[in-house]
Amino acid sequence: MVKRGDNVSGKSQPNGPVDTLVLGGAGFAGSHIARELRTHGWNVSTADIRPSHEHGCHTTLDIRDERALRGALRGCDTVVNAAGVPDPSSVSVRTLNSILVGGARSLIAAAESEGVRTLVFVSSGVVYGDTGEVSADETLPPAPTTAEGRAFAEAERLYGQWASAGEGRRLVVLRAAELFGPGSHARVSRVIASLVNSGMVSLTPTVIARPLASVGTLARAARAALELNPATGEPYVLNVADSPRLDDHELRALVRSIAKTAPLALSLPGRRLMARAGRAGEAVRASGLELPRRLERFALDARPSAELSREKLEALLPERPSLEESLRETVSWVRAHGMPSGPDHAIPIAERFVPSESEAEEDTRRVVAVVVTYNRAELLGECLDALHSQTRPLDGVVIVDNASTDRSGAVADAHPIDADVVHLNRNVGGAGGFCTGMAHALLEHSPDFLWIMDDDTVPAPDALEKLLEVECKLDVHASVLSSLAVWTDGRPHPMNSSRTRLGTSDAELDHYAQLGARPIRTASFVSALIAAEDVWEHGLPIADYFIWSDDFEYTGRLLRDSHGFAVASSTVEHRTRKFSNAQTNPGSRFYFDVRNRLWALTKTESFTPIEKVLYGGKSALGWVQTLVRTHADVLPVAMKGMREGLFTSPRRSSVVLAADPMNATEIRALEASIDSAERSRRALT
């Protein structure tokens, strides 16, 4: 029986039989909430994409399936939505949005159809984004800075609209800190194992302090909030975390003291779990440096919204455990149950799922353009005009002024596109510029995609729209999408051809051709749409390449084990002076062509051994043709490039950017986090 009333002691008066559905009831948070409610007399059923091992009525469904939701909600008055993604980094941004935002739309439609009056949404503290406050202030609007935070915030907004649109509707939003506790190997791995063993893992993607919430505290807070019988029409927001607030060192010491002298030898399960250690907050921590940005600490606290006092809430949580007790309980559970030696075998979440009776989802993907310029003021203005006129507006623009000596920097500062302009003290070439701009964009603008181009690139008005249209249609995750680069007369530009992926079958080519795409192995930086999550995993372009082959190596690195596509419907003009490729008359720059191609093929793992032989042979043939065409005028620089390509290695990008300390710090932070993730991946395999 559900108990309702205004008595803050928790002994509220029954108000008739009311059924409650817990979505995500087979998951970590949902199962604890269902157990807590049942223990206190609530009549609870559960639903999840996975089967449940708990006693009680359970339905297997996907929250994005509105028709199935209606059946599960029939006869229910209260819904607790704890359905989500255990590890958001293991799915694409589109799938994450479909679960949190698309799931909200499906649930709202089903709730309206079945007359649900009370809804609890288990959200996250990541909706607050980066803040310099000691505590998060829930009276301020959310300001998320990650794809996960934006998805949670949008779901909260949709639920708020539902609550205010009908009489007698109640909404409780629980913004939880990083959850831990018995019952989830993956979450224990993220929190306990990494701390006990001084490992490296990002507990939250945007928070540098480590606020924690035991799953027991979350479950009790959910019940307490419901028994407070909150007012109708307006969301009742409750931040949930355990006190005391500890920094990293204090928390690590606390866990070690609980584990005594026998450290837990825990493996870290979960596909690509550690690959996402490289987030903005973790990057700063791993580097040992403080960025001159608003990446400061904040902590969550369990407290109600302004209209309800802390005392009233605490009266309903007399049995709330301390952080030390919760951690001790979790360590005991791990000792009793052990840890799996391999990856979790959770039920996979469909990468593409469109509710059969729901409207199309709003495009919440954040796209930030990164443009590198050097002494091309007029062309830069044309490039920015084209970006400003895109039919699909950009969410941000970062321009890297490579120490230009003309008006390029002034054009970037004054353009109405209102770009974030980075002025460098030294020209570090296209490679260094893209490395700098991508690092800055990741840390400052939290994109889902980076749209990369030079200042002599002029996109068609629908260039970005066409890239994103194809990205939506694909049945695989695309790390890179490349536009068709044409010269000023409309001919495909020979400098920017994309290599078709070797081994692609005719059937695959036909399949993707119907979607407007062609599988590729490498791409040019002249209009490349790059998934930000792949940059976090595989790092930045190598700044020491300066010019030429930086895009060959970098996209080869991203696409070695992933998918990339050329999109012919997305066109850009590459306004070079002549219709030619880079080797037609390279002059002294031939040194970079030889050195960088040898670096890419001999000093990186961006290509397979077979690819290195094939691409190396093709490169050598091209060099011979260049020498013949130039009557060996470029032979001295070619020999210098060959000597350095074979016997030296590129410097770290942060060293190359030493003349710009702020940008070097940003790059160093990312380099450190990527190195940490790589070491963890190797340990797992």
TITI-702323 format. One record per residue (C-alpha): x, y, z; residue number from 1; residue in one letter. Coordinates in Angstrom, 1 decimal. Example, Ala and Ser with C-alpha at 12.3 -4.5 7.8 and 13.67 -1.06 7.14 Angstrom:
! residues 2
east|north|up|i|aa
12.3|-4.5|7.8|1|A
13.7|-1.1|7.1|2|S
This chain:
! residues 685
east|north|up|i|aa
0.0|0.0|0.0|1|M
1.3|3.5|-0.9|2|V
1.2|5.8|2.1|3|K
0.5|9.5|1.5|4|R
0.0|12.4|3.8|5|G
1.7|15.4|5.3|6|D
3.1|13.7|8.5|7|N
6.8|14.2|8.3|8|V
7.6|11.3|10.6|9|S
7.0|8.8|7.7|10|G
3.8|7.4|9.4|11|K
1.5|9.0|6.9|12|S
-2.1|7.9|6.6|13|Q
-3.0|5.5|3.9|14|P
-5.0|6.9|1.0|15|N
-6.2|3.8|-0.8|16|G
-4.3|1.2|-2.9|17|P
-2.0|2.9|-5.4|18|V
0.3|1.0|-7.7|19|D
3.8|2.2|-8.5|20|T
6.0|1.3|-11.4|21|L
9.8|1.6|-11.2|22|V
11.3|1.9|-14.6|23|L
14.9|0.6|-14.7|24|G
13.8|-1.7|-11.9|25|G
16.3|-4.4|-12.8|26|A
19.2|-1.9|-12.8|27|G
21.4|-0.6|-10.1|28|F
19.5|2.4|-8.8|29|A
16.0|1.2|-9.8|30|G
16.3|-2.2|-8.0|31|S
17.4|-0.4|-4.8|32|H
14.5|2.1|-5.0|33|I
12.0|-0.7|-5.7|34|A
13.3|-2.7|-2.7|35|R
13.1|0.4|-0.5|36|E
9.5|1.2|-1.4|37|L
8.4|-2.4|-1.0|38|R
10.1|-2.6|2.4|39|T
7.9|0.4|3.5|40|H
4.6|-1.0|2.2|41|G
4.4|0.3|-1.3|42|W
2.8|-1.9|-4.0|43|N
5.5|-1.9|-6.6|44|V
6.0|-3.4|-10.0|45|S
9.1|-3.0|-12.1|46|T
10.0|-2.7|-15.8|47|A
13.4|-2.8|-17.5|48|D
15.1|-3.8|-20.8|49|I
16.6|-6.6|-18.7|50|R
14.9|-9.3|-16.7|51|P
14.7|-8.9|-13.0|52|S
16.0|-11.4|-10.4|53|H
13.9|-9.7|-7.6|54|E
10.6|-11.0|-6.4|55|H
7.5|-9.2|-7.7|56|G
5.8|-8.3|-11.0|57|C
8.3|-7.4|-13.7|58|H
7.9|-6.4|-17.3|59|T
10.6|-6.5|-19.9|60|T
10.4|-3.4|-22.1|61|L
12.4|-0.5|-23.6|62|D
11.5|2.9|-22.2|63|I
11.6|4.3|-25.7|64|R
8.6|2.0|-26.7|65|D
5.5|4.0|-25.9|66|E
3.1|1.2|-26.6|67|R
4.8|-1.1|-24.2|68|A
4.9|1.6|-21.6|69|L
1.2|2.1|-21.8|70|R
0.6|-1.5|-20.9|71|G
3.0|-1.4|-18.0|72|A
1.5|1.9|-16.6|73|L
-2.1|0.7|-16.8|74|R
-3.6|1.1|-13.3|75|G
-0.5|2.9|-11.9|76|C
-0.6|6.3|-10.2|77|D
3.1|6.8|-9.5|78|T
6.1|6.2|-11.8|79|V
9.8|6.3|-10.7|80|V
12.0|6.6|-13.8|81|N
15.4|5.2|-13.0|82|A
16.0|3.9|-16.5|83|A
19.2|5.1|-18.0|84|G
22.6|3.9|-19.3|85|V
24.9|2.3|-16.7|86|P
28.0|3.6|-18.6|87|D
27.1|6.6|-20.9|88|P
30.5|6.4|-22.5|89|S
29.7|3.0|-23.9|90|S
27.0|4.2|-26.2|91|V
26.8|7.0|-28.9|92|S
25.5|10.4|-28.0|93|V
22.5|9.7|-30.2|94|R
21.6|6.6|-28.3|95|T
22.1|8.4|-25.0|96|L
19.7|11.1|-26.1|97|N
17.2|8.6|-27.3|98|S
17.1|6.9|-23.9|99|I
17.0|10.0|-21.7|100|L
15.2|12.5|-24.0|101|V
13.3|10.1|-26.3|102|G
12.4|8.0|-23.3|103|G
11.0|11.1|-21.5|104|A
8.8|11.8|-24.5|105|R
7.5|8.2|-24.6|106|S
6.9|8.1|-20.9|107|L
5.1|11.4|-20.9|108|I
2.8|10.3|-23.7|109|A
2.1|7.0|-21.9|110|A
1.6|8.7|-18.6|111|A
-1.0|11.2|-20.0|112|E
-2.8|8.3|-21.7|113|S
-3.0|6.2|-18.5|114|E
-3.6|9.0|-16.0|115|G
-0.4|8.9|-14.0|116|V
-0.4|11.7|-11.4|117|R
3.1|11.4|-9.8|118|T
6.4|11.0|-11.5|119|L
9.9|10.7|-10.0|120|V
12.9|11.2|-12.3|121|F
16.3|10.0|-11.2|122|V
18.5|12.7|-12.9|123|S
22.2|13.6|-12.3|124|S
24.3|16.3|-10.8|125|G
26.0|16.7|-14.2|126|V
23.2|19.1|-15.2|127|V
24.9|21.8|-13.1|128|Y
28.0|21.7|-15.3|129|G
31.2|23.4|-14.1|130|D
30.7|25.8|-11.3|131|T
32.9|27.6|-8.8|132|G
30.4|27.3|-6.0|133|E
31.1|25.2|-3.0|134|V
27.6|23.6|-3.3|135|S
25.3|23.4|-6.3|136|A
22.4|25.8|-6.1|137|D
19.2|24.1|-7.4|138|E
17.5|27.4|-7.6|139|T
19.7|28.3|-10.6|140|L
18.9|27.0|-14.0|141|P
21.0|23.9|-15.1|142|P
24.1|24.8|-17.2|143|A
25.3|21.4|-18.5|144|P
28.6|21.2|-20.3|145|T
28.5|17.6|-21.5|146|T
26.3|15.6|-23.8|147|A
25.1|13.6|-20.8|148|E
24.4|16.7|-18.8|149|G
22.4|18.3|-21.6|150|R
20.4|15.1|-22.1|151|A
19.4|15.0|-18.4|152|F
18.6|18.7|-18.4|153|A
16.4|18.3|-21.5|154|E
14.6|15.4|-19.9|155|A
14.0|17.4|-16.8|156|E
12.5|20.2|-18.9|157|R
10.1|17.9|-20.6|158|L
9.0|16.4|-17.3|159|Y
8.5|19.9|-15.9|160|G
6.2|20.7|-18.8|161|Q
4.2|17.6|-18.1|162|W
3.8|18.5|-14.4|163|A
2.6|22.1|-15.2|164|S
0.3|21.0|-18.0|165|A
-2.2|19.0|-15.9|166|G
-4.1|19.5|-12.7|167|E
-2.8|17.5|-9.7|168|G
0.4|16.3|-11.3|169|R
3.5|15.9|-9.0|170|R
7.1|15.8|-10.1|171|L
10.1|14.9|-8.0|172|V
13.6|15.3|-9.6|173|V
16.5|13.6|-7.8|174|L
19.8|15.0|-9.0|175|R
22.3|12.4|-7.8|176|A
26.0|12.6|-7.3|177|A
28.2|9.7|-8.5|178|E
26.4|6.6|-7.3|179|L
28.1|3.7|-5.6|180|F
27.1|0.8|-3.4|181|G
26.6|-3.0|-3.4|182|P
25.0|-4.6|-6.4|183|G
26.9|-3.1|-9.4|184|S
30.3|-4.4|-10.4|185|H
30.8|-1.6|-12.9|186|A
30.1|1.2|-10.4|187|R
32.2|-0.5|-7.8|188|V
35.0|-0.7|-10.3|189|S
34.7|3.0|-11.1|190|R
34.7|4.2|-7.5|191|V
36.3|1.7|-5.2|192|I
38.8|-0.2|-7.3|193|A
40.3|2.8|-8.8|194|S
40.7|4.5|-5.5|195|L
42.0|1.6|-3.5|196|V
44.6|0.8|-6.2|197|N
45.4|4.5|-6.9|198|S
44.0|4.0|-10.4|199|G
42.8|6.6|-12.8|200|M
39.2|7.0|-13.6|201|V
36.8|9.9|-14.0|202|S
33.9|9.6|-11.5|203|L
32.0|12.4|-13.2|204|T
32.8|14.0|-16.5|205|P
32.5|17.6|-15.4|206|T
33.2|17.7|-11.6|207|V
36.7|17.9|-10.3|208|I
35.7|17.3|-6.7|209|A
34.4|13.8|-6.0|210|R
30.9|14.0|-4.5|211|P
29.5|10.5|-3.9|212|L
26.0|9.2|-3.2|213|A
25.4|5.7|-1.9|214|S
22.6|4.0|-3.7|215|V
20.9|3.5|-0.3|216|G
20.8|7.2|0.2|217|T
19.2|7.7|-3.2|218|L
16.6|5.0|-2.5|219|A
15.7|6.5|0.9|220|R
15.6|10.0|-0.6|221|A
13.2|8.8|-3.3|222|A
10.8|7.3|-0.8|223|R
11.1|10.3|1.6|224|A
10.3|12.8|-1.2|225|A
7.2|10.8|-2.2|226|L
6.0|10.6|1.4|227|E
6.4|14.4|1.7|228|L
3.5|14.5|-0.7|229|N
5.1|17.4|-2.7|230|P
3.1|20.3|-4.2|231|A
1.5|19.9|-7.6|232|T
2.5|21.7|-10.7|233|G
6.1|22.6|-9.9|234|E
9.1|20.2|-9.8|235|P
10.4|19.3|-6.4|236|Y
14.2|19.2|-6.9|237|V
16.4|17.2|-4.5|238|L
20.1|17.0|-4.7|239|N
21.4|13.7|-3.3|240|V
24.9|13.1|-2.0|241|A
26.6|11.7|1.1|242|D
28.4|13.9|3.6|243|S
31.1|14.6|4.5|244|P
32.4|16.0|1.2|245|R
35.9|14.7|0.7|246|L
38.6|15.5|-1.8|247|D
40.5|12.8|-3.7|248|D
43.2|12.3|-1.2|249|H
40.8|12.1|1.8|250|E
38.5|9.7|0.0|251|L
41.4|7.4|-1.1|252|R
42.7|7.3|2.4|253|A
39.2|6.5|3.8|254|L
38.7|3.6|1.4|255|V
42.2|2.3|2.2|256|R
41.5|2.4|5.9|257|S
38.2|0.5|5.3|258|I
40.0|-2.1|3.2|259|A
42.7|-2.4|6.0|260|K
46.0|-3.9|4.8|261|T
44.5|-6.1|2.2|262|A
43.9|-4.0|-0.9|263|P
41.2|-5.2|-3.2|264|L
42.7|-6.7|-6.4|265|A
39.7|-5.7|-8.6|266|L
39.5|-5.9|-12.3|267|S
37.7|-3.1|-14.2|268|L
34.9|-4.5|-16.3|269|P
32.8|-2.8|-18.8|270|G
33.4|-2.1|-22.5|271|R
35.4|1.1|-23.0|272|R
35.0|1.9|-19.3|273|L
38.5|3.3|-18.9|274|M
38.6|4.8|-22.3|275|A
36.4|7.6|-21.0|276|R
38.7|8.6|-18.1|277|A
39.8|11.5|-20.3|278|G
37.2|14.1|-19.5|279|R
37.8|17.7|-18.7|280|A
37.9|17.4|-15.0|281|G
40.0|14.2|-15.0|282|E
42.3|15.7|-17.6|283|A
43.2|18.6|-15.2|284|V
43.7|16.2|-12.4|285|R
45.9|13.8|-14.4|286|A
48.1|16.6|-15.6|287|S
48.8|17.9|-12.1|288|G
48.1|21.4|-13.4|289|L
45.3|23.9|-12.9|290|E
43.8|25.4|-16.0|291|L
43.1|29.1|-15.9|292|P
39.4|28.2|-16.6|293|R
36.3|27.7|-14.6|294|R
37.0|24.1|-13.9|295|L
36.7|24.3|-10.1|296|E
35.3|22.1|-7.4|297|R
31.7|21.8|-6.4|298|F
29.9|19.3|-4.2|299|A
26.3|18.2|-4.0|300|L
24.4|17.9|-0.7|301|D
21.1|16.2|0.2|302|A
18.7|19.1|0.7|303|R
15.2|20.0|-0.5|304|P
14.1|22.9|-2.6|305|S
13.5|26.2|-0.9|306|A
9.9|25.6|0.2|307|E
10.8|22.5|2.3|308|L
13.2|22.6|5.2|309|S
16.2|20.4|5.8|310|R
14.7|19.3|9.1|311|E
11.5|18.1|7.4|312|K
13.5|15.9|5.0|313|L
15.9|14.6|7.7|314|E
12.9|13.5|9.8|315|A
12.1|11.0|7.0|316|L
15.7|9.8|6.8|317|L
16.6|8.8|10.4|318|P
18.3|5.6|9.2|319|E
20.4|7.4|6.6|320|R
24.0|5.8|6.8|321|P
27.2|7.8|6.8|322|S
29.5|7.8|3.9|323|L
32.0|5.7|5.8|324|E
29.2|3.1|6.6|325|E
28.1|3.0|2.9|326|S
31.7|2.5|1.7|327|L
32.3|-0.2|4.3|328|R
29.1|-2.0|3.2|329|E
30.2|-1.8|-0.4|330|T
33.7|-3.2|0.3|331|V
32.1|-6.1|2.2|332|S
29.8|-6.8|-0.7|333|W
32.8|-6.9|-3.1|334|V
34.7|-9.3|-0.7|335|R
31.7|-11.6|-0.6|336|A
30.8|-11.6|-4.3|337|H
34.2|-11.0|-5.9|338|G
34.6|-9.3|-9.2|339|M
34.2|-10.7|-12.7|340|P
37.5|-11.4|-14.6|341|S
36.1|-10.2|-17.9|342|G
33.8|-7.5|-19.3|343|P
30.2|-7.2|-18.1|344|D
27.8|-9.1|-20.3|345|H
24.9|-6.7|-20.0|346|A
22.1|-6.7|-22.5|347|I
23.2|-4.4|-25.3|348|P
21.2|-1.2|-25.9|349|I
19.9|-0.8|-29.4|350|A
22.0|1.8|-31.2|351|E
19.1|2.9|-33.3|352|R
15.6|2.9|-31.9|353|F
12.7|5.2|-32.9|354|V
9.5|5.0|-30.8|355|P
6.7|3.9|-33.1|356|S
4.3|6.6|-32.0|357|E
6.5|9.5|-31.1|358|S
7.5|12.6|-32.9|359|E
11.1|12.9|-34.2|360|A
13.6|13.8|-31.6|361|E
15.1|17.3|-31.5|362|E
18.7|17.4|-32.7|363|D
20.7|18.1|-29.5|364|T
24.1|17.3|-31.0|365|R
26.6|20.1|-30.3|366|R
28.8|20.9|-33.3|367|V
31.7|23.3|-32.8|368|V
33.8|24.4|-35.9|369|A
37.6|24.7|-35.5|370|V
39.2|26.9|-38.2|371|V
43.0|27.5|-38.4|372|V
44.1|30.7|-40.2|373|T
47.4|32.2|-41.2|374|Y
47.7|35.4|-43.2|375|N
44.6|34.9|-45.2|376|R
42.3|37.7|-44.0|377|A
40.1|37.8|-47.1|378|E
39.7|34.1|-47.4|379|L
39.0|33.8|-43.6|380|L
36.2|36.3|-43.9|381|G
34.6|34.2|-46.7|382|E
35.0|31.0|-44.7|383|C
33.3|32.6|-41.6|384|L
30.6|34.1|-43.8|385|D
29.8|30.6|-45.0|386|A
29.8|29.2|-41.5|387|L
27.5|31.9|-40.3|388|H
25.1|31.1|-43.1|389|S
24.8|27.4|-42.4|390|Q
21.2|26.0|-42.6|391|T
22.0|24.0|-39.5|392|R
23.5|26.6|-37.1|393|P
26.7|25.9|-35.4|394|L
26.9|25.7|-31.6|395|D
30.3|27.4|-31.4|396|G
33.3|28.4|-33.5|397|V
36.9|28.3|-32.4|398|V
39.4|30.1|-34.6|399|I
43.2|29.6|-34.1|400|V
45.1|32.6|-35.4|401|D
48.6|31.2|-36.2|402|N
50.5|34.4|-35.3|403|A
49.3|36.1|-38.5|404|S
51.1|39.2|-39.7|405|T
48.1|40.5|-41.7|406|D
44.5|41.3|-40.6|407|R
43.5|37.7|-40.1|408|S
43.4|38.0|-36.3|409|G
41.3|41.2|-36.5|410|A
38.9|39.7|-39.0|411|V
38.4|36.7|-36.6|412|A
37.8|39.0|-33.6|413|D
35.3|41.3|-35.4|414|A
33.3|38.8|-37.4|415|H
29.6|38.6|-36.4|416|P
29.8|34.8|-35.9|417|I
31.2|35.7|-32.5|418|D
33.9|33.1|-32.5|419|A
36.2|32.1|-29.6|420|D
39.5|33.3|-31.0|421|V
42.8|31.8|-29.9|422|V
45.8|34.1|-30.8|423|H
49.1|32.2|-30.8|424|L
52.5|33.8|-30.3|425|N
54.2|31.6|-32.8|426|R
53.1|30.0|-36.1|427|N
52.9|26.3|-35.4|428|V
51.4|25.3|-38.8|429|G
48.1|23.7|-39.6|430|G
48.9|20.7|-37.5|431|A
49.7|22.7|-34.4|432|G
46.7|25.0|-35.0|433|G
44.3|22.1|-35.2|434|F
45.8|20.5|-32.1|435|C
45.4|23.7|-30.2|436|T
41.9|24.5|-31.5|437|G
40.6|21.0|-30.9|438|M
41.9|20.9|-27.3|439|A
40.4|24.3|-26.6|440|H
37.1|23.4|-28.1|441|A
36.9|20.2|-26.1|442|L
37.6|21.9|-22.7|443|L
35.7|25.1|-23.3|444|E
32.7|24.1|-25.5|445|H
31.9|20.5|-24.7|446|S
31.1|19.5|-28.3|447|P
29.7|16.2|-29.6|448|D
31.3|16.9|-33.0|449|F
34.3|19.0|-34.1|450|L
34.0|20.4|-37.7|451|W
37.6|20.9|-38.9|452|I
38.7|23.2|-41.8|453|M
41.3|25.5|-43.1|454|D
40.7|29.2|-43.7|455|D
40.6|28.7|-47.5|456|D
37.6|26.4|-47.1|457|T
34.2|27.8|-48.0|458|V
31.3|25.4|-47.1|459|P
28.1|25.3|-49.1|460|A
25.1|26.6|-47.0|461|P
23.9|23.0|-46.3|462|D
27.3|21.4|-45.9|463|A
26.9|20.7|-42.2|464|L
23.2|19.8|-42.5|465|E
24.1|17.1|-45.1|466|K
26.8|15.6|-42.9|467|L
24.5|15.4|-39.9|468|L
21.7|13.9|-42.0|469|E
23.9|11.0|-43.1|470|V
25.3|10.6|-39.6|471|E
21.7|10.0|-38.4|472|C
21.0|7.4|-41.1|473|K
24.1|5.3|-40.4|474|L
23.8|1.9|-38.6|475|D
27.3|2.2|-37.2|476|V
29.2|4.8|-35.1|477|H
31.0|7.2|-37.5|478|A
34.3|8.7|-36.1|479|S
34.8|10.9|-39.2|480|V
32.6|12.2|-41.9|481|L
34.2|14.0|-44.8|482|S
32.7|16.5|-47.2|483|S
33.4|16.6|-51.0|484|L
36.0|19.3|-51.6|485|A
35.8|21.0|-55.0|486|V
37.9|23.7|-56.6|487|W
36.4|27.0|-57.6|488|T
35.2|25.6|-60.9|489|D
33.4|22.7|-59.3|490|G
35.9|19.9|-60.1|491|R
36.8|17.6|-57.2|492|P
40.0|18.9|-55.7|493|H
42.9|16.5|-56.1|494|P
44.4|17.6|-52.8|495|M
41.5|16.3|-50.7|496|N
40.6|12.9|-52.0|497|S
39.6|10.4|-49.4|498|S
40.9|6.8|-49.6|499|R
38.2|4.2|-49.8|500|T
38.6|1.6|-47.1|501|R
40.4|-1.5|-48.3|502|L
38.4|-4.7|-48.1|503|G
35.0|-3.1|-48.3|504|T
32.7|-5.5|-50.1|505|S
30.5|-4.5|-53.1|506|D
27.5|-5.1|-50.9|507|A
28.7|-2.7|-48.2|508|E
29.5|-0.1|-50.8|509|L
26.0|-0.4|-52.3|510|D
24.4|-0.3|-48.8|511|H
26.2|2.9|-47.8|512|Y
25.8|4.4|-51.2|513|A
22.0|4.3|-50.6|514|Q
22.6|6.3|-47.5|515|L
24.7|8.8|-49.3|516|G
28.0|7.6|-47.9|517|A
31.3|5.9|-49.0|518|R
33.4|4.0|-46.4|519|P
36.9|5.6|-46.2|520|I
40.2|4.9|-44.4|521|R
41.6|8.5|-44.2|522|T
40.2|12.0|-44.8|523|A
41.4|15.5|-45.3|524|S
41.1|18.3|-42.7|525|F
39.3|20.3|-45.4|526|V
35.9|19.8|-43.8|527|S
36.1|16.8|-41.5|528|A
33.3|16.2|-39.0|529|L
35.0|14.3|-36.1|530|I
33.2|12.7|-33.1|531|A
34.4|14.3|-29.9|532|A
34.3|11.0|-28.0|533|E
36.9|9.6|-30.4|534|D
39.2|12.6|-29.8|535|V
38.9|11.9|-26.0|536|W
39.9|8.3|-26.7|537|E
42.6|8.6|-29.4|538|H
44.0|12.1|-28.7|539|G
44.8|15.1|-30.8|540|L
46.6|15.7|-34.1|541|P
50.4|15.7|-33.7|542|I
51.5|19.4|-33.7|543|A
55.1|18.7|-34.7|544|D
53.9|17.7|-38.2|545|Y
53.5|21.4|-38.9|546|F
52.0|20.9|-42.4|547|I
51.1|18.0|-44.6|548|W
50.1|14.4|-43.6|549|S
48.9|15.5|-40.2|550|D
45.3|14.7|-41.4|551|D
46.5|11.5|-43.0|552|F
48.0|10.2|-39.7|553|E
45.3|11.5|-37.5|554|Y
42.2|10.3|-39.4|555|T
44.1|7.0|-40.0|556|G
44.5|6.7|-36.2|557|R
40.8|7.4|-35.6|558|L
39.6|5.0|-38.3|559|L
41.9|2.1|-37.8|560|R
39.3|0.3|-35.7|561|D
36.3|2.5|-36.4|562|S
34.2|3.8|-39.3|563|H
34.5|6.9|-41.5|564|G
32.5|8.0|-44.5|565|F
32.8|10.5|-47.4|566|A
29.5|12.4|-47.9|567|V
29.2|13.6|-51.5|568|A
26.1|15.7|-50.8|569|S
28.1|17.9|-48.4|570|S
30.3|20.1|-50.5|571|T
32.9|22.7|-49.7|572|V
35.1|24.9|-52.0|573|E
38.8|24.6|-51.3|574|H
40.0|27.9|-52.7|575|R
43.6|27.1|-53.4|576|T
45.5|29.3|-55.9|577|R
45.9|26.4|-58.4|578|K
44.1|23.2|-59.2|579|F
46.8|20.8|-58.1|580|S
47.8|18.4|-55.4|581|N
50.5|19.0|-52.8|582|A
53.3|17.3|-54.7|583|Q
52.9|19.2|-58.0|584|T
55.5|21.9|-57.1|585|N
56.2|21.6|-53.4|586|P
59.4|23.5|-53.2|587|G
61.0|23.4|-49.7|588|S
57.8|22.1|-48.2|589|R
58.7|18.7|-49.8|590|F
60.7|18.2|-46.6|591|Y
57.5|18.0|-44.5|592|F
55.8|15.7|-47.0|593|D
58.6|13.1|-46.8|594|V
59.4|13.5|-43.1|595|R
55.7|13.4|-41.9|596|N
54.7|10.5|-44.2|597|R
57.6|8.5|-42.8|598|L
56.7|9.5|-39.2|599|W
53.1|8.4|-39.8|600|A
54.1|5.0|-41.3|601|L
57.0|4.1|-39.1|602|T
56.4|5.9|-35.7|603|K
52.7|5.3|-35.2|604|T
50.2|2.5|-35.0|605|E
47.7|4.4|-37.1|606|S
47.9|1.8|-39.9|607|F
48.1|-2.0|-40.2|608|T
51.3|-3.6|-41.4|609|P
49.7|-4.3|-44.8|610|I
48.5|-0.7|-45.1|611|E
52.0|0.6|-44.2|612|K
53.4|-1.4|-47.1|613|V
50.8|-0.3|-49.6|614|L
50.7|3.4|-48.5|615|Y
54.5|3.5|-48.2|616|G
54.9|2.1|-51.7|617|G
52.4|4.6|-53.1|618|K
54.2|7.5|-51.3|619|S
57.6|6.4|-52.6|620|A
56.3|6.3|-56.2|621|L
54.8|9.8|-55.7|622|G
58.2|11.1|-54.4|623|W
60.0|9.7|-57.4|624|V
57.5|11.4|-59.8|625|Q
58.0|14.7|-57.9|626|T
61.8|14.4|-58.2|627|L
61.5|13.8|-62.0|628|V
59.0|16.6|-62.5|629|R
61.2|19.1|-60.6|630|T
64.4|17.8|-62.2|631|H
65.7|16.8|-58.7|632|A
65.6|20.4|-57.4|633|D
63.9|19.2|-54.2|634|V
66.3|16.3|-53.7|635|L
68.2|18.0|-50.8|636|P
65.1|18.7|-48.8|637|V
63.8|15.2|-49.6|638|A
66.9|13.7|-48.2|639|M
66.7|15.8|-45.1|640|K
63.0|14.8|-44.7|641|G
63.9|11.1|-45.1|642|M
66.8|11.3|-42.6|643|R
64.6|12.9|-39.9|644|E
61.6|10.8|-40.7|645|G
63.5|7.6|-40.2|646|L
65.8|8.6|-37.3|647|F
63.7|11.1|-35.2|648|T
60.3|11.1|-33.7|649|S
57.8|14.0|-33.3|650|P
57.9|16.0|-30.0|651|R
54.9|16.0|-27.7|652|R
52.4|18.6|-28.9|653|S
52.5|20.5|-25.6|654|S
56.3|21.0|-26.1|655|V
55.7|22.4|-29.6|656|V
53.2|24.9|-28.1|657|L
55.6|26.0|-25.4|658|A
55.5|29.6|-26.6|659|A
51.8|29.7|-25.7|660|D
51.7|28.4|-22.1|661|P
47.9|28.5|-21.7|662|M
47.3|26.4|-24.8|663|N
50.2|24.2|-23.9|664|A
48.6|23.5|-20.6|665|T
45.3|22.6|-22.2|666|E
47.1|20.2|-24.6|667|I
49.2|18.7|-21.8|668|R
46.1|18.1|-19.7|669|A
44.6|16.1|-22.6|670|L
47.8|14.3|-23.4|671|E
48.0|13.1|-19.7|672|A
44.5|11.9|-19.6|673|S
44.8|10.1|-23.0|674|I
48.0|8.4|-21.7|675|D
46.2|7.3|-18.6|676|S
43.3|5.9|-20.6|677|A
45.8|4.0|-22.9|678|E
47.6|2.5|-19.9|679|R
44.3|1.3|-18.5|680|S
43.2|-0.2|-21.8|681|R
46.4|-2.1|-22.1|682|R
46.1|-3.4|-18.5|683|A
42.6|-4.6|-19.3|684|L
43.7|-6.5|-22.4|685|T
